[in-house]
Amino acid sequence: MRRQTLIPSIAALILTAANPWPTRSRAEAFPARPIRLITPQSAGASMDILVRILTPKLGEVLGQTVVVDNRGGAGGVIGVEAGARAAPDGYTLVVGAAASMLIARFTNRNLPYDPLKDFEPVSMIVNADAVMVVNPGVAAKTVQEFIALAKAQPGKLNMASAGVGSSSHLAGVLFTSLTGIKSVHVPYKGGGPVAAAIIAGETQWTIVPAGAVVAQMRAGRLRALGVSTAKRSSLLPDLPTIAEAGVPGYEYNAWNGVFAPKATPRAIVRALHAAFQTALADNDVKRQYAEQGLPPQGSDSPEQFAAFMRADYERIARLVRIAGIKPE
């Protein structure tokens, strides 16, 4: 019943959204043509899979086809720049992640967009649970035991990440800064090599999205110690958070969200936000996201997502300073 009453409300928002172009009627219905959703990863990548699960339902809610436009390359920068340069009319959106929207600001000397000034945040899509995992040979079964072991053997337990400035790198930096342990950072080229390195014993620990390693955890090839989020993961409900396991204040999330170009009219942004919330609440979408280990998470409002972005920017800036990361 809730779904039946929500969709007409979205339709009302869409039909009354203001048109940004003065040569057209100010009350022209939006959307009046297909919407392009730029995905700054190649087809088949993790973000692309999430987008393609969502777009059929999103198109149904909006009453228009939503076309996925894959623009991979440069760690997502190419696709995100295309989104920033698009016309601010609501017909081109871009999916951004913490890495491409915020972390890139500190790692790329010539970033061709400003993540806080060139976009209108529309909605979060997922806020991924990350999990701290160790090689099963590490003599620690809890976070507290790991901290004690690392302090007894400073620099001996090496931390793997998906690259300098990656989410896994910064998640690890936050952990070491709060616990005072010393660990050598070993960067790899992506999440797959990270998991392989931990399993092989080349490195001993990492903090990565849970969905990427849950199969290895269940097979006993990795041991999980805690999740990075403030609340326990629905994917791993019996695993404590890192904060409750002995590191107060620890919280790290890797999120994806959708953005419109700056100056997109607020009425259109709000209509799009409402449509995304309805699509993300669909039971079939939730089921498929759960199969990927990433339960959907929308936003209360575009303003709430924008506030989250600003807070996350400040958090990442602090971690970048701690890590000593310099733009290249």
N, C-alpha and C positions, 0 to 999 in steps of 0.2 A: 504494500500500500504506500509506503514511504517513497519507493521508487516511482510509482505512478504520479505522485503529487510533485516530485522534485523535477522531473523532466519538463512538464509544462512551465515551471518557474524559470528554468534555463531558457526555454524557447522564448519566453517573454523578454528576458534580458537580451537575447540575441536579436530579436526583432526590433528592439528599441535602441540598440547600440548606435552611437553617433558615427557618422562617416567622416574620416579625416580629410577627404578631398573636397574642396569648395565647389568644384564643377558638378558634383553629384548631389542628390537629395540628402539633407542632413539626417533624414529618418530612414534611409535605405536599409533594408534588412541585411544583417550579417549573420552567417556567411552566405554570400550569394554565388560562390564558386568554390572549387576544391581548395583545400589548405595544404601547404607544403610544410612538412616537419623535417628539418635538417637533423641528421644523426651523424655526429662527427666521428664515426667509426665505420669500418668496412662491414659489408653484409656478413651476417653470421657471428659477429662479435657480441659480447655480453650485452652491451647497451642496445644494439640493434635488435636482439631477441626480445628484450623488454618492450621496446617501442612497437614492434610488430605484433606482440600480444595485445597491446593496448589500442592500436589505431582502428581496428574494425569496430570496436564498441564506441570509440570516440567519434568516428564518422557517423555511426547510427544516432548518437546523441545530438550531434551538430546538424545532421541532415545533409551533410556533404562528404565527399570522399576526402580522406586524409592520406596524402601521398608521402611516403618515406623517401627522403633524398639523402643517400649515404655520401658523406664528404669526409673520408678518413684522411689521416696524415698529420704529421707534426704534433703528435700527442693530443689531437683534437682541436688544435689551434685553427686549422684551415676551415673546418666546418663551423666553428664558433664565430670566426671572422665573417663568414658568409651570412650568418644570422644577424650579426651586428650591422651589416651594410644593407640589409634588405629594407624594402619600403615599410614604414610603420603603419600598416593597414590591417594587421591581424592575419594576413594570408600566408605569411612565412614565419615559422617559429623554429627554435633550435633547442635541442636537448643538451644541457650542459652537466658536467660533473664537477666535483670539488677540484679535481686535478686541472681541468681545462678552464674553469671559470675563476678559480682563486689561486691555486698553487702556482699556475703558470705565470701569474703576475710577479712572482718572486724568483722564478727560475729562467725566464725569457727576457733578455735585455730589451728586445725590440717587439714586444707583444703588440699586435696591431689593433687591440681593442682594450678598453678599460672595463673590467667586469662589473664594477659598481656604478658606472656612468652611462654605459652604452646599451643597457638592457632594461626591460620591464619584467621583473620576476612574475611568473604566472602561478606556478604550483610546483611543489616537490612531487616526485614520482615514487622514489624509493629512498629510504635511509638505511643503508645496509649495516647489518650486524657484522662486526669484525671479531675474530677470535684469536686469542694468543695460543699458539701451538708450539710444541717442542718435539725434538726427536725422541722416540721412546727410550733411547739409551740414556737420556738425561735423568739423573737421580733426583727428580723433583716431581711430585704429583699434585702440588698446589702452588698457587702464586707465591705464598709466603715461603715455601720451601725453595722455590726457584730464586727468590731474592736472596735468601740466606746462602744458597750455593754460589750465586754470582758474586756476592760480597766476599766469600771465602776464596774464590778463584777469579780475581779481577782480570777482565780482558780475555778470559778463556772461553766464555760462552758467546759465540759470534751471532750477530743479528742479521738475518737476510731481509732484503727489501726488493721491490720491483723497480728500483732505480732511485737515484738521488732526487729528493723532492717529491717522491711518490707518496700516496696515502700511507702505504705500509711503512715507509721510512719515517714519516712524521708521527705515526702512531707509536713507533718504537722509541723515537726521541722523547715523546711525552712520558712514556713509561720509565725510561732511564732517568729523566730529569726529576720525576716525582719520587723515585725509589733510591736514587743516588748510586745505582750500580754502574759499572763500567763494562761496555760491550763493544766489540769491533763491528762496525757496519760493513756488510758485504753486499753491494748492489748487484742485482741481476737484471736481465732484460724481460721483465714481465712477471705476472703471477705464477704461470706454469713452471718456469725454471726455479722460482722460489720454493714452491712445494717440493719439487724434485730434489733440491739441494738439502732441505731439512730432512727428507726421508733418507737420503744417502749419507747423512751425517757430515756433509761439507760445512754446514752451519747448524746451529743448535736451536734457534728460535726465531719466531716472527709473529706479527699481528696482521692478519689478512682477512678479507671478506669471508664470512663463514660458508657461504654457498660454494666458494671455490675449493674448499678443502674438506667439506663434511663427509664425502665418500671415503677419503683417505683416513679420516678420524674413525669412522665406523669400521674400517678394515683393520684398524690397529697400527697403521703405518705412521700416524701422527697422534700425539697426546694433547688434548685440549686442557688448558688450565683456567681460562676465564674469557668472558665476552667483554667487548670494549664499550658497550652502550650503557646508559644509565639504568636501564631496566633489563631484565633477563630476556634472552632471545626466544621467540616462539619456535624457532628452529631447533634450539638446544635448551629447553626449559629447565633441565636439571643442572645446567652449568652456571656457577655463580658469575656475577659481573666481576671485573677486575677490581672495581671500587669496593665491593662488599667482601672480596677475597683478601683485602689488606692494603689497598692503595687508594685511600680516600681522595675524591676529586677526579679520579681518572675517568675520562669519557672521550671517545673518539668515534666519529661516524664517517662513512663514505657514502655520499648521497648523489642522486641524479635528479634533475629538475628541468622544467620547460620554461623558456624565456621568449619574450617578444622583443623586437627592436625598440630602442628608446623612442619616446613620443607616440607610441601606440595609444590611442584614446582609452581612457580608464574604463569606459563602458564596455569596450571590446575586451580588454584585459579581464574584467570581471565576468563577462560572459564565457570566455575561454576557461577561466578558473572553475566556474561552476560546472562546465562540461567535463573537465578533467576529473573533478571529484566524483561525478556520477559514473564515469567510465571506470575509475579505480575501485569503486565500491561494488562493481558487478561481480557476482559470485564466480563466473567462469574466469574472469581476469584474475581474481584473487587466487583461484585454484592453480592457474598456470604460473603465476608469479611464485607461489609457494613451492612449486616443483623446481623452480630455479633457485630456491633458498633465499628469496628476496620478497617478503611480504610487502604489498604496496602501502605507501604512506603519502597521503595528500597533504594539503595545507588548509588551515582555517580560513585564510584569506590571502590575496596577493601581498598585502602589507605584512602579514605574519611571515611569509616566506622571505620577503625582502629583509625583515629584521633578523631572521635566522642567518641570511647571507652575510649581513654586516658583522654579526657576532662571530660567525665562522671565519671571516676574513681576519679579524683581530686575533683570534686564537691561532690561526695558521701563521700570521706574521710573527707571533711570539715564538712559535716552534721553529720557524725558519731562522730566527736570530739565534736560538739555542744551538741549532744544528750547524750554524755558520755557513748556510747555503748562499752562494753568490749567483747572480744572474749571468747567463752565458749568451 
